[in-house]
Amino acid sequence: MQKTETLPDRLDGANSTLLLSSSFSDGENCAELLRPSAADDTNVLWVSYTKSPDQQLRRWRAHTDDRPAEMGMVSVEDSTRSVAADAGGDGGPSLPGPNAPIETVNSPNDLTGLGIRITEFLSDWADNDNRTVVCFDSLTALLQYVELDTAYEFLHIITGRMASAGAFAHFHMDPDAHDEQTVEIVTSLMDAVVEVDEDGEQTIRSRKA
């Protein structure tokens, strides 16, 4: 029987992917892109404007009980909450301090600080042999705080750093919250785009196809 291709398989060769879907329906696709089936060989980094570390951890736990080789979170503004308060009661994997540091960016428009914290994680993991995957949730939230030109410059730099580190990153964006030109400008920075419709059907566009 032929093995069914996973979403990461279909995006092979793409370092940066724009995940276009409703904010209420992107959980399954996000989780699949984080490669939970290969947790032991994966470094996972969440960059979150919209979800607390607790929420990100629960999303991961819904798909596997395995802990990633390395795990980190960059939480923006007031999304940070106590992981320990939520993580210890159900027998699922916890996030011990040394293995899963949580970095914060106090101002949502501090893209310099955000870039530094992302780069620190990439640098810390550079010498291990694991695959690094990054979830950026979300560009829609980011664009509430900075102009498109500023966001473009930031994304141009950070996607380049991720590619240099061999990381695979996906960036959430709700297409219904933006005009077509904004979506296309962001798309131009990405290696691939995954569009998810209301029925969960995926359409993939890739510059490397």
Rosetta constraint file for C-alpha pairs under 8 A:
AtomPair CA 5 CA 9 HARMONIC 5.72 0.50
AtomPair CA 5 CA 10 HARMONIC 6.55 0.50
AtomPair CA 6 CA 10 HARMONIC 6.41 0.50
AtomPair CA 6 CA 32 HARMONIC 7.81 0.50
AtomPair CA 7 CA 11 HARMONIC 6.39 0.50
AtomPair CA 7 CA 29 HARMONIC 7.84 0.50
AtomPair CA 7 CA 32 HARMONIC 6.79 0.50
AtomPair CA 7 CA 33 HARMONIC 6.71 0.50
AtomPair CA 8 CA 12 HARMONIC 6.22 0.50
AtomPair CA 8 CA 32 HARMONIC 7.34 0.50
AtomPair CA 8 CA 33 HARMONIC 5.77 0.50
AtomPair CA 8 CA 35 HARMONIC 7.59 0.50
AtomPair CA 11 CA 192 HARMONIC 7.27 0.50
AtomPair CA 11 CA 206 HARMONIC 7.84 0.50
AtomPair CA 13 CA 208 HARMONIC 7.27 0.50
AtomPair CA 14 CA 168 HARMONIC 7.17 0.50
AtomPair CA 14 CA 191 HARMONIC 5.23 0.50
AtomPair CA 14 CA 192 HARMONIC 6.28 0.50
AtomPair CA 14 CA 206 HARMONIC 7.79 0.50
AtomPair CA 14 CA 208 HARMONIC 7.21 0.50
AtomPair CA 15 CA 159 HARMONIC 7.94 0.50
AtomPair CA 15 CA 162 HARMONIC 7.42 0.50
AtomPair CA 15 CA 163 HARMONIC 5.70 0.50
AtomPair CA 15 CA 166 HARMONIC 7.28 0.50
AtomPair CA 15 CA 167 HARMONIC 6.28 0.50
AtomPair CA 15 CA 168 HARMONIC 4.48 0.50
AtomPair CA 15 CA 169 HARMONIC 6.06 0.50
AtomPair CA 15 CA 191 HARMONIC 6.45 0.50
AtomPair CA 16 CA 159 HARMONIC 6.63 0.50
AtomPair CA 16 CA 163 HARMONIC 7.67 0.50
AtomPair CA 16 CA 168 HARMONIC 6.00 0.50
AtomPair CA 16 CA 169 HARMONIC 4.93 0.50
AtomPair CA 16 CA 170 HARMONIC 5.77 0.50
AtomPair CA 16 CA 171 HARMONIC 7.73 0.50
AtomPair CA 16 CA 190 HARMONIC 5.21 0.50
AtomPair CA 16 CA 191 HARMONIC 5.27 0.50
AtomPair CA 16 CA 192 HARMONIC 6.55 0.50
AtomPair CA 17 CA 169 HARMONIC 6.26 0.50
AtomPair CA 17 CA 170 HARMONIC 4.59 0.50
AtomPair CA 17 CA 171 HARMONIC 6.28 0.50
AtomPair CA 17 CA 190 HARMONIC 5.60 0.50
AtomPair CA 17 CA 191 HARMONIC 5.93 0.50
AtomPair CA 17 CA 192 HARMONIC 4.73 0.50
AtomPair CA 17 CA 193 HARMONIC 5.37 0.50
AtomPair CA 17 CA 194 HARMONIC 7.07 0.50
AtomPair CA 18 CA 170 HARMONIC 5.71 0.50
AtomPair CA 18 CA 171 HARMONIC 4.96 0.50
AtomPair CA 18 CA 172 HARMONIC 6.30 0.50
AtomPair CA 18 CA 173 HARMONIC 7.10 0.50
AtomPair CA 18 CA 187 HARMONIC 6.74 0.50
AtomPair CA 18 CA 190 HARMONIC 6.40 0.50
AtomPair CA 18 CA 192 HARMONIC 6.41 0.50
AtomPair CA 18 CA 193 HARMONIC 4.67 0.50
AtomPair CA 18 CA 194 HARMONIC 6.15 0.50
AtomPair CA 19 CA 170 HARMONIC 6.39 0.50
AtomPair CA 19 CA 171 HARMONIC 5.73 0.50
AtomPair CA 19 CA 172 HARMONIC 4.91 0.50
AtomPair CA 19 CA 173 HARMONIC 6.11 0.50
AtomPair CA 19 CA 193 HARMONIC 6.09 0.50
AtomPair CA 19 CA 194 HARMONIC 4.97 0.50
AtomPair CA 19 CA 195 HARMONIC 6.23 0.50
AtomPair CA 19 CA 196 HARMONIC 7.71 0.50
AtomPair CA 20 CA 172 HARMONIC 6.33 0.50
AtomPair CA 20 CA 173 HARMONIC 5.14 0.50
AtomPair CA 20 CA 174 HARMONIC 5.70 0.50
AtomPair CA 20 CA 175 HARMONIC 5.94 0.50
AtomPair CA 20 CA 193 HARMONIC 7.23 0.50
AtomPair CA 20 CA 194 HARMONIC 5.98 0.50
AtomPair CA 20 CA 195 HARMONIC 4.72 0.50
AtomPair CA 20 CA 196 HARMONIC 6.18 0.50
AtomPair CA 21 CA 25 HARMONIC 6.65 0.50
AtomPair CA 21 CA 26 HARMONIC 5.90 0.50
AtomPair CA 21 CA 172 HARMONIC 7.48 0.50
AtomPair CA 21 CA 173 HARMONIC 6.49 0.50
AtomPair CA 21 CA 174 HARMONIC 5.22 0.50
AtomPair CA 21 CA 175 HARMONIC 6.52 0.50
AtomPair CA 21 CA 195 HARMONIC 6.18 0.50
AtomPair CA 21 CA 196 HARMONIC 5.11 0.50
AtomPair CA 21 CA 197 HARMONIC 6.76 0.50
AtomPair CA 22 CA 26 HARMONIC 6.36 0.50
AtomPair CA 22 CA 173 HARMONIC 7.74 0.50
AtomPair CA 22 CA 174 HARMONIC 5.06 0.50
AtomPair CA 22 CA 175 HARMONIC 7.22 0.50
AtomPair CA 22 CA 176 HARMONIC 7.39 0.50
AtomPair CA 22 CA 196 HARMONIC 7.96 0.50
AtomPair CA 22 CA 198 HARMONIC 7.97 0.50
AtomPair CA 23 CA 173 HARMONIC 7.67 0.50
AtomPair CA 23 CA 174 HARMONIC 5.94 0.50
AtomPair CA 25 CA 198 HARMONIC 7.92 0.50
AtomPair CA 25 CA 200 HARMONIC 7.78 0.50
AtomPair CA 26 CA 30 HARMONIC 6.07 0.50
AtomPair CA 26 CA 196 HARMONIC 7.93 0.50
AtomPair CA 27 CA 31 HARMONIC 6.14 0.50
AtomPair CA 27 CA 59 HARMONIC 7.45 0.50
AtomPair CA 28 CA 32 HARMONIC 6.25 0.50
AtomPair CA 29 CA 33 HARMONIC 6.30 0.50
AtomPair CA 30 CA 34 HARMONIC 6.56 0.50
AtomPair CA 30 CA 135 HARMONIC 7.46 0.50
AtomPair CA 30 CA 170 HARMONIC 7.92 0.50
AtomPair CA 31 CA 35 HARMONIC 7.05 0.50
AtomPair CA 31 CA 36 HARMONIC 7.08 0.50
AtomPair CA 31 CA 59 HARMONIC 7.23 0.50
AtomPair CA 31 CA 60 HARMONIC 6.66 0.50
AtomPair CA 31 CA 63 HARMONIC 7.35 0.50
AtomPair CA 32 CA 36 HARMONIC 6.85 0.50
AtomPair CA 33 CA 133 HARMONIC 7.83 0.50
AtomPair CA 33 CA 170 HARMONIC 7.49 0.50
AtomPair CA 34 CA 44 HARMONIC 6.96 0.50
AtomPair CA 34 CA 133 HARMONIC 5.90 0.50
AtomPair CA 34 CA 134 HARMONIC 7.27 0.50
AtomPair CA 34 CA 135 HARMONIC 7.46 0.50
AtomPair CA 35 CA 39 HARMONIC 6.57 0.50
AtomPair CA 35 CA 42 HARMONIC 7.46 0.50
AtomPair CA 35 CA 133 HARMONIC 7.92 0.50
AtomPair CA 36 CA 60 HARMONIC 7.42 0.50
AtomPair CA 36 CA 63 HARMONIC 6.74 0.50
AtomPair CA 36 CA 64 HARMONIC 6.20 0.50
AtomPair CA 36 CA 66 HARMONIC 7.66 0.50
AtomPair CA 36 CA 68 HARMONIC 7.75 0.50
AtomPair CA 37 CA 64 HARMONIC 7.28 0.50
AtomPair CA 38 CA 42 HARMONIC 6.39 0.50
AtomPair CA 39 CA 43 HARMONIC 7.78 0.50
AtomPair CA 39 CA 66 HARMONIC 6.18 0.50
AtomPair CA 39 CA 67 HARMONIC 6.12 0.50
AtomPair CA 39 CA 68 HARMONIC 4.39 0.50
AtomPair CA 39 CA 69 HARMONIC 6.48 0.50
AtomPair CA 40 CA 66 HARMONIC 7.32 0.50
AtomPair CA 40 CA 67 HARMONIC 6.90 0.50
AtomPair CA 40 CA 68 HARMONIC 5.32 0.50
AtomPair CA 40 CA 69 HARMONIC 5.06 0.50
AtomPair CA 41 CA 68 HARMONIC 7.02 0.50
AtomPair CA 41 CA 69 HARMONIC 5.83 0.50
AtomPair CA 41 CA 129 HARMONIC 7.71 0.50
AtomPair CA 41 CA 130 HARMONIC 4.85 0.50
AtomPair CA 41 CA 131 HARMONIC 6.37 0.50
AtomPair CA 42 CA 68 HARMONIC 5.55 0.50
AtomPair CA 42 CA 69 HARMONIC 5.49 0.50
AtomPair CA 42 CA 70 HARMONIC 6.86 0.50
AtomPair CA 42 CA 130 HARMONIC 5.07 0.50
AtomPair CA 42 CA 131 HARMONIC 4.81 0.50
AtomPair CA 42 CA 132 HARMONIC 5.76 0.50
AtomPair CA 42 CA 133 HARMONIC 7.14 0.50
AtomPair CA 43 CA 68 HARMONIC 5.95 0.50
AtomPair CA 43 CA 69 HARMONIC 5.58 0.50
AtomPair CA 43 CA 70 HARMONIC 4.50 0.50
AtomPair CA 43 CA 71 HARMONIC 5.73 0.50
AtomPair CA 43 CA 125 HARMONIC 7.60 0.50
AtomPair CA 43 CA 130 HARMONIC 6.21 0.50
AtomPair CA 43 CA 131 HARMONIC 5.97 0.50
AtomPair CA 43 CA 132 HARMONIC 4.48 0.50
AtomPair CA 43 CA 133 HARMONIC 6.16 0.50
AtomPair CA 44 CA 68 HARMONIC 6.55 0.50
AtomPair CA 44 CA 70 HARMONIC 6.25 0.50
AtomPair CA 44 CA 71 HARMONIC 4.81 0.50
AtomPair CA 44 CA 72 HARMONIC 6.41 0.50
AtomPair CA 44 CA 132 HARMONIC 5.98 0.50
AtomPair CA 44 CA 133 HARMONIC 5.14 0.50
AtomPair CA 44 CA 134 HARMONIC 5.99 0.50
AtomPair CA 45 CA 71 HARMONIC 5.86 0.50
AtomPair CA 45 CA 72 HARMONIC 4.84 0.50
AtomPair CA 45 CA 73 HARMONIC 5.57 0.50
AtomPair CA 45 CA 74 HARMONIC 7.72 0.50
AtomPair CA 45 CA 121 HARMONIC 7.80 0.50
AtomPair CA 45 CA 132 HARMONIC 7.59 0.50
AtomPair CA 45 CA 133 HARMONIC 6.31 0.50
AtomPair CA 45 CA 134 HARMONIC 4.74 0.50
AtomPair CA 45 CA 135 HARMONIC 6.36 0.50
AtomPair CA 46 CA 56 HARMONIC 7.60 0.50
AtomPair CA 46 CA 72 HARMONIC 6.44 0.50
AtomPair CA 46 CA 73 HARMONIC 4.71 0.50
AtomPair CA 46 CA 74 HARMONIC 6.18 0.50
AtomPair CA 46 CA 134 HARMONIC 5.83 0.50
AtomPair CA 46 CA 135 HARMONIC 4.89 0.50
AtomPair CA 46 CA 136 HARMONIC 6.23 0.50
AtomPair CA 46 CA 137 HARMONIC 7.70 0.50
AtomPair CA 47 CA 73 HARMONIC 5.91 0.50
AtomPair CA 47 CA 74 HARMONIC 4.71 0.50
AtomPair CA 47 CA 75 HARMONIC 6.09 0.50
AtomPair CA 47 CA 76 HARMONIC 7.75 0.50
AtomPair CA 47 CA 118 HARMONIC 7.85 0.50
AtomPair CA 47 CA 134 HARMONIC 7.41 0.50
AtomPair CA 47 CA 135 HARMONIC 6.01 0.50
AtomPair CA 47 CA 136 HARMONIC 4.71 0.50
AtomPair CA 47 CA 137 HARMONIC 6.13 0.50
AtomPair CA 48 CA 52 HARMONIC 7.25 0.50
AtomPair CA 48 CA 73 HARMONIC 7.64 0.50
AtomPair CA 48 CA 74 HARMONIC 6.29 0.50
AtomPair CA 48 CA 75 HARMONIC 5.11 0.50
AtomPair CA 48 CA 76 HARMONIC 6.10 0.50
AtomPair CA 48 CA 79 HARMONIC 7.69 0.50
AtomPair CA 48 CA 135 HARMONIC 7.90 0.50
AtomPair CA 48 CA 136 HARMONIC 6.01 0.50
AtomPair CA 48 CA 137 HARMONIC 4.79 0.50
AtomPair CA 48 CA 138 HARMONIC 6.63 0.50
AtomPair CA 49 CA 75 HARMONIC 6.44 0.50
AtomPair CA 49 CA 76 HARMONIC 5.12 0.50
AtomPair CA 49 CA 77 HARMONIC 7.25 0.50
AtomPair CA 49 CA 79 HARMONIC 6.78 0.50
AtomPair CA 49 CA 108 HARMONIC 7.61 0.50
AtomPair CA 49 CA 137 HARMONIC 5.91 0.50
AtomPair CA 49 CA 138 HARMONIC 6.10 0.50
AtomPair CA 49 CA 141 HARMONIC 6.27 0.50
AtomPair CA 49 CA 142 HARMONIC 7.11 0.50
AtomPair CA 50 CA 79 HARMONIC 6.72 0.50
AtomPair CA 50 CA 137 HARMONIC 6.31 0.50
AtomPair CA 50 CA 138 HARMONIC 6.79 0.50
AtomPair CA 50 CA 141 HARMONIC 7.05 0.50
AtomPair CA 51 CA 55 HARMONIC 5.82 0.50
AtomPair CA 51 CA 56 HARMONIC 6.50 0.50
AtomPair CA 51 CA 79 HARMONIC 6.04 0.50
AtomPair CA 51 CA 137 HARMONIC 7.65 0.50
AtomPair CA 52 CA 56 HARMONIC 6.42 0.50
AtomPair CA 52 CA 75 HARMONIC 7.02 0.50
AtomPair CA 52 CA 79 HARMONIC 4.71 0.50
AtomPair CA 52 CA 80 HARMONIC 5.21 0.50
AtomPair CA 52 CA 81 HARMONIC 6.08 0.50
AtomPair CA 53 CA 57 HARMONIC 6.09 0.50
AtomPair CA 53 CA 73 HARMONIC 6.87 0.50
AtomPair CA 53 CA 75 HARMONIC 7.29 0.50
AtomPair CA 53 CA 79 HARMONIC 7.66 0.50
AtomPair CA 53 CA 80 HARMONIC 6.30 0.50
AtomPair CA 53 CA 81 HARMONIC 6.63 0.50
AtomPair CA 53 CA 82 HARMONIC 7.73 0.50
AtomPair CA 53 CA 83 HARMONIC 6.19 0.50
AtomPair CA 53 CA 102 HARMONIC 7.98 0.50
AtomPair CA 54 CA 58 HARMONIC 6.23 0.50
AtomPair CA 54 CA 81 HARMONIC 6.97 0.50
AtomPair CA 54 CA 82 HARMONIC 7.24 0.50
AtomPair CA 54 CA 83 HARMONIC 5.25 0.50
AtomPair CA 54 CA 86 HARMONIC 6.35 0.50
AtomPair CA 54 CA 87 HARMONIC 7.25 0.50
AtomPair CA 55 CA 59 HARMONIC 6.28 0.50
AtomPair CA 56 CA 60 HARMONIC 6.42 0.50
AtomPair CA 57 CA 61 HARMONIC 6.18 0.50
AtomPair CA 57 CA 87 HARMONIC 7.99 0.50
AtomPair CA 58 CA 62 HARMONIC 6.22 0.50
AtomPair CA 59 CA 63 HARMONIC 7.26 0.50
AtomPair CA 60 CA 64 HARMONIC 6.54 0.50
AtomPair CA 61 CA 65 HARMONIC 5.72 0.50
AtomPair CA 61 CA 92 HARMONIC 6.94 0.50
AtomPair CA 61 CA 93 HARMONIC 7.53 0.50
AtomPair CA 65 CA 92 HARMONIC 6.18 0.50
AtomPair CA 65 CA 93 HARMONIC 6.25 0.50
AtomPair CA 66 CA 93 HARMONIC 6.93 0.50
AtomPair CA 67 CA 93 HARMONIC 6.13 0.50
AtomPair CA 69 CA 130 HARMONIC 7.50 0.50
AtomPair CA 70 CA 99 HARMONIC 6.19 0.50
AtomPair CA 70 CA 100 HARMONIC 6.86 0.50
AtomPair CA 70 CA 125 HARMONIC 7.95 0.50
AtomPair CA 71 CA 95 HARMONIC 7.92 0.50
AtomPair CA 71 CA 99 HARMONIC 6.44 0.50
AtomPair CA 71 CA 100 HARMONIC 4.87 0.50
AtomPair CA 71 CA 101 HARMONIC 7.59 0.50
AtomPair CA 72 CA 99 HARMONIC 7.67 0.50
AtomPair CA 72 CA 100 HARMONIC 4.74 0.50
AtomPair CA 72 CA 101 HARMONIC 5.39 0.50
AtomPair CA 72 CA 102 HARMONIC 6.04 0.50
AtomPair CA 72 CA 121 HARMONIC 7.33 0.50
AtomPair CA 73 CA 100 HARMONIC 7.31 0.50
AtomPair CA 73 CA 101 HARMONIC 6.65 0.50
AtomPair CA 73 CA 102 HARMONIC 4.86 0.50
AtomPair CA 73 CA 103 HARMONIC 6.20 0.50
AtomPair CA 74 CA 102 HARMONIC 5.91 0.50
AtomPair CA 74 CA 103 HARMONIC 4.76 0.50
AtomPair CA 74 CA 104 HARMONIC 5.53 0.50
AtomPair CA 74 CA 105 HARMONIC 7.24 0.50
AtomPair CA 74 CA 114 HARMONIC 7.78 0.50
AtomPair CA 74 CA 117 HARMONIC 7.04 0.50
AtomPair CA 74 CA 118 HARMONIC 7.23 0.50
AtomPair CA 75 CA 79 HARMONIC 6.01 0.50
AtomPair CA 75 CA 80 HARMONIC 5.72 0.50
AtomPair CA 75 CA 102 HARMONIC 7.19 0.50
AtomPair CA 75 CA 103 HARMONIC 6.29 0.50
AtomPair CA 75 CA 104 HARMONIC 4.86 0.50
AtomPair CA 75 CA 105 HARMONIC 6.28 0.50
AtomPair CA 76 CA 80 HARMONIC 7.34 0.50
AtomPair CA 76 CA 104 HARMONIC 5.78 0.50
AtomPair CA 76 CA 105 HARMONIC 4.74 0.50
AtomPair CA 76 CA 106 HARMONIC 6.05 0.50
AtomPair CA 76 CA 107 HARMONIC 6.85 0.50
AtomPair CA 76 CA 108 HARMONIC 5.81 0.50
AtomPair CA 77 CA 104 HARMONIC 7.30 0.50
AtomPair CA 77 CA 105 HARMONIC 5.93 0.50
AtomPair CA 77 CA 106 HARMONIC 4.55 0.50
AtomPair CA 77 CA 107 HARMONIC 5.44 0.50
AtomPair CA 77 CA 108 HARMONIC 5.66 0.50
AtomPair CA 78 CA 106 HARMONIC 7.31 0.50
AtomPair CA 80 CA 104 HARMONIC 7.36 0.50
AtomPair CA 82 CA 86 HARMONIC 7.07 0.50
AtomPair CA 83 CA 87 HARMONIC 5.79 0.50
AtomPair CA 83 CA 95 HARMONIC 7.39 0.50
AtomPair CA 84 CA 88 HARMONIC 6.15 0.50
AtomPair CA 84 CA 94 HARMONIC 7.59 0.50
AtomPair CA 84 CA 95 HARMONIC 7.55 0.50
AtomPair CA 87 CA 92 HARMONIC 7.16 0.50
AtomPair CA 87 CA 93 HARMONIC 7.38 0.50
AtomPair CA 87 CA 94 HARMONIC 5.47 0.50
AtomPair CA 87 CA 95 HARMONIC 7.47 0.50
AtomPair CA 88 CA 92 HARMONIC 7.39 0.50
AtomPair CA 88 CA 94 HARMONIC 6.42 0.50
AtomPair CA 95 CA 99 HARMONIC 6.81 0.50
AtomPair CA 95 CA 100 HARMONIC 5.48 0.50
AtomPair CA 96 CA 100 HARMONIC 5.94 0.50
AtomPair CA 97 CA 101 HARMONIC 5.60 0.50
AtomPair CA 103 CA 117 HARMONIC 6.92 0.50
AtomPair CA 105 CA 110 HARMONIC 7.15 0.50
AtomPair CA 105 CA 113 HARMONIC 6.52 0.50
AtomPair CA 105 CA 114 HARMONIC 6.20 0.50
AtomPair CA 106 CA 110 HARMONIC 7.83 0.50
AtomPair CA 108 CA 142 HARMONIC 7.14 0.50
AtomPair CA 108 CA 145 HARMONIC 6.46 0.50
AtomPair CA 109 CA 142 HARMONIC 7.57 0.50
AtomPair CA 109 CA 145 HARMONIC 5.55 0.50
AtomPair CA 109 CA 146 HARMONIC 5.96 0.50
AtomPair CA 110 CA 114 HARMONIC 6.28 0.50
AtomPair CA 111 CA 115 HARMONIC 5.93 0.50
AtomPair CA 111 CA 154 HARMONIC 6.88 0.50
AtomPair CA 112 CA 116 HARMONIC 6.27 0.50
AtomPair CA 113 CA 117 HARMONIC 6.34 0.50
AtomPair CA 114 CA 118 HARMONIC 6.31 0.50
AtomPair CA 115 CA 119 HARMONIC 6.07 0.50
AtomPair CA 115 CA 154 HARMONIC 7.79 0.50
AtomPair CA 115 CA 158 HARMONIC 6.68 0.50
AtomPair CA 116 CA 120 HARMONIC 6.13 0.50
AtomPair CA 117 CA 121 HARMONIC 6.58 0.50
AtomPair CA 118 CA 122 HARMONIC 6.47 0.50
AtomPair CA 119 CA 123 HARMONIC 6.04 0.50
AtomPair CA 119 CA 161 HARMONIC 7.41 0.50
AtomPair CA 120 CA 124 HARMONIC 6.07 0.50
AtomPair CA 121 CA 125 HARMONIC 6.31 0.50
AtomPair CA 122 CA 126 HARMONIC 6.01 0.50
AtomPair CA 122 CA 132 HARMONIC 8.00 0.50
AtomPair CA 122 CA 162 HARMONIC 7.48 0.50
AtomPair CA 122 CA 165 HARMONIC 6.66 0.50
AtomPair CA 123 CA 165 HARMONIC 7.95 0.50
AtomPair CA 125 CA 132 HARMONIC 7.96 0.50
AtomPair CA 126 CA 165 HARMONIC 6.78 0.50
AtomPair CA 131 CA 166 HARMONIC 7.64 0.50
AtomPair CA 131 CA 167 HARMONIC 6.73 0.50
AtomPair CA 131 CA 168 HARMONIC 7.92 0.50
AtomPair CA 132 CA 166 HARMONIC 7.23 0.50
AtomPair CA 132 CA 167 HARMONIC 4.76 0.50
AtomPair CA 132 CA 168 HARMONIC 6.28 0.50
AtomPair CA 133 CA 167 HARMONIC 5.63 0.50
AtomPair CA 133 CA 168 HARMONIC 4.78 0.50
AtomPair CA 133 CA 169 HARMONIC 5.58 0.50
AtomPair CA 134 CA 167 HARMONIC 7.20 0.50
AtomPair CA 134 CA 168 HARMONIC 6.21 0.50
AtomPair CA 134 CA 169 HARMONIC 4.39 0.50
AtomPair CA 134 CA 170 HARMONIC 6.29 0.50
AtomPair CA 135 CA 169 HARMONIC 5.95 0.50
AtomPair CA 135 CA 170 HARMONIC 5.33 0.50
AtomPair CA 135 CA 171 HARMONIC 6.19 0.50
AtomPair CA 135 CA 172 HARMONIC 7.76 0.50
AtomPair CA 136 CA 169 HARMONIC 7.45 0.50
AtomPair CA 136 CA 170 HARMONIC 6.28 0.50
AtomPair CA 136 CA 171 HARMONIC 4.73 0.50
AtomPair CA 136 CA 172 HARMONIC 6.19 0.50
AtomPair CA 137 CA 141 HARMONIC 7.73 0.50
AtomPair CA 137 CA 171 HARMONIC 6.33 0.50
AtomPair CA 137 CA 172 HARMONIC 5.26 0.50
AtomPair CA 137 CA 173 HARMONIC 7.84 0.50
AtomPair CA 138 CA 142 HARMONIC 6.40 0.50
AtomPair CA 138 CA 171 HARMONIC 6.33 0.50
AtomPair CA 138 CA 172 HARMONIC 4.75 0.50
AtomPair CA 138 CA 173 HARMONIC 5.91 0.50
AtomPair CA 139 CA 143 HARMONIC 6.06 0.50
AtomPair CA 139 CA 171 HARMONIC 6.61 0.50
AtomPair CA 139 CA 172 HARMONIC 5.96 0.50
AtomPair CA 139 CA 173 HARMONIC 5.31 0.50
AtomPair CA 140 CA 144 HARMONIC 6.79 0.50
AtomPair CA 140 CA 172 HARMONIC 7.42 0.50
AtomPair CA 140 CA 173 HARMONIC 5.20 0.50
AtomPair CA 140 CA 174 HARMONIC 6.17 0.50
AtomPair CA 140 CA 177 HARMONIC 7.11 0.50
AtomPair CA 140 CA 178 HARMONIC 7.87 0.50
AtomPair CA 141 CA 145 HARMONIC 7.37 0.50
AtomPair CA 142 CA 146 HARMONIC 6.59 0.50
AtomPair CA 142 CA 151 HARMONIC 7.63 0.50
AtomPair CA 143 CA 147 HARMONIC 6.39 0.50
AtomPair CA 143 CA 148 HARMONIC 6.58 0.50
AtomPair CA 143 CA 151 HARMONIC 7.02 0.50
AtomPair CA 146 CA 150 HARMONIC 6.31 0.50
AtomPair CA 146 CA 151 HARMONIC 6.44 0.50
AtomPair CA 147 CA 151 HARMONIC 6.30 0.50
AtomPair CA 148 CA 152 HARMONIC 5.96 0.50
AtomPair CA 148 CA 182 HARMONIC 7.51 0.50
AtomPair CA 149 CA 153 HARMONIC 6.35 0.50
AtomPair CA 150 CA 154 HARMONIC 6.31 0.50
AtomPair CA 151 CA 155 HARMONIC 6.06 0.50
AtomPair CA 152 CA 156 HARMONIC 6.03 0.50
AtomPair CA 152 CA 185 HARMONIC 7.87 0.50
AtomPair CA 152 CA 186 HARMONIC 6.90 0.50
AtomPair CA 153 CA 157 HARMONIC 6.40 0.50
AtomPair CA 154 CA 158 HARMONIC 6.11 0.50
AtomPair CA 155 CA 159 HARMONIC 5.74 0.50
AtomPair CA 155 CA 189 HARMONIC 7.42 0.50
AtomPair CA 156 CA 160 HARMONIC 6.30 0.50
AtomPair CA 156 CA 189 HARMONIC 6.48 0.50
AtomPair CA 157 CA 161 HARMONIC 6.39 0.50
AtomPair CA 158 CA 162 HARMONIC 6.19 0.50
AtomPair CA 159 CA 163 HARMONIC 6.09 0.50
AtomPair CA 159 CA 169 HARMONIC 7.95 0.50
AtomPair CA 159 CA 189 HARMONIC 7.96 0.50
AtomPair CA 160 CA 164 HARMONIC 6.16 0.50
AtomPair CA 161 CA 165 HARMONIC 6.25 0.50
AtomPair CA 162 CA 166 HARMONIC 6.25 0.50
AtomPair CA 162 CA 167 HARMONIC 5.11 0.50
AtomPair CA 162 CA 168 HARMONIC 7.18 0.50
AtomPair CA 162 CA 169 HARMONIC 7.37 0.50
AtomPair CA 163 CA 167 HARMONIC 5.74 0.50
AtomPair CA 163 CA 168 HARMONIC 7.37 0.50
AtomPair CA 174 CA 178 HARMONIC 7.34 0.50
AtomPair CA 175 CA 179 HARMONIC 7.59 0.50
AtomPair CA 175 CA 180 HARMONIC 7.89 0.50
AtomPair CA 175 CA 183 HARMONIC 6.82 0.50
AtomPair CA 178 CA 182 HARMONIC 6.24 0.50
AtomPair CA 178 CA 183 HARMONIC 6.64 0.50
AtomPair CA 179 CA 183 HARMONIC 6.60 0.50
AtomPair CA 180 CA 184 HARMONIC 6.20 0.50
AtomPair CA 181 CA 185 HARMONIC 6.15 0.50
AtomPair CA 182 CA 186 HARMONIC 6.38 0.50
AtomPair CA 183 CA 187 HARMONIC 6.01 0.50
AtomPair CA 184 CA 188 HARMONIC 6.18 0.50
AtomPair CA 185 CA 189 HARMONIC 7.28 0.50
AtomPair CA 186 CA 190 HARMONIC 7.19 0.50
AtomPair CA 187 CA 192 HARMONIC 7.84 0.50
AtomPair CA 187 CA 193 HARMONIC 6.97 0.50
AtomPair CA 191 CA 206 HARMONIC 5.91 0.50
AtomPair CA 191 CA 207 HARMONIC 5.46 0.50
AtomPair CA 191 CA 208 HARMONIC 6.74 0.50
AtomPair CA 192 CA 204 HARMONIC 7.06 0.50
AtomPair CA 192 CA 205 HARMONIC 5.52 0.50
AtomPair CA 192 CA 206 HARMONIC 4.11 0.50
AtomPair CA 192 CA 207 HARMONIC 6.10 0.50
AtomPair CA 192 CA 208 HARMONIC 7.70 0.50
AtomPair CA 193 CA 204 HARMONIC 5.66 0.50
AtomPair CA 193 CA 205 HARMONIC 5.13 0.50
AtomPair CA 193 CA 206 HARMONIC 6.36 0.50
AtomPair CA 194 CA 202 HARMONIC 6.38 0.50
AtomPair CA 194 CA 203 HARMONIC 5.67 0.50
AtomPair CA 194 CA 204 HARMONIC 4.62 0.50
AtomPair CA 194 CA 205 HARMONIC 6.60 0.50
AtomPair CA 195 CA 202 HARMONIC 5.58 0.50
AtomPair CA 195 CA 203 HARMONIC 5.08 0.50
AtomPair CA 195 CA 204 HARMONIC 6.41 0.50
AtomPair CA 196 CA 200 HARMONIC 5.49 0.50
AtomPair CA 196 CA 201 HARMONIC 5.48 0.50
AtomPair CA 196 CA 202 HARMONIC 4.67 0.50
AtomPair CA 196 CA 203 HARMONIC 6.54 0.50
AtomPair CA 197 CA 201 HARMONIC 5.48 0.50
AtomPair CA 197 CA 202 HARMONIC 6.77 0.50
AtomPair CA 205 CA 209 HARMONIC 7.91 0.50
